[in-house]
Amino acid sequence: MDLSNLKPAKGSVKDNMRKGRGAGSGHGGTSTRGHKGAKSRSGYSRKIGFEGGQMPLQRVVPKSGFKNRNRIEFKAVNLETLQLLADKGITTIDIDVLVEAGVVSRKHKVKILGGGEISAKLAVKAHAFSKSAKEAIEKLEGSTEIA
């Protein structure tokens, strides 16, 4: 066997269907499109979601709820995460420290939540604080500042 006698496996290569090339081809005349109607015409393309004239599903299913365009999404960081950073010897925690630690991305707004325990006096700077988190930090004579 060499390069001059290589062939694809039997049945793996099909000839293209040559439509509209006369009656002898078996695909002449209507070119396998049937007779008349939109689907037989050139340039036909069905609209997305079209169901043959039946009321489409996206119009049948009602809209519900409300999506506030102006909502501000926060990335939640719990007190237990701040405590882990404090255990490493960090006393001032701001967005840069959280980004460096891999807790949040720079594009996120950060909200400190009251999940977990905290035992270190910390100076925390974030975009928002929950009431319980603020109380827990300030109870240990730490400070909270909104960035």
Summary of the structure (lengths in Angstrom):
residues: 147
radius of gyration: 33.4
end to end distance: 73.9
largest distance: 93.2
contacts: 295
relative contact order: 0.11
helix: 25%
strand: 16%
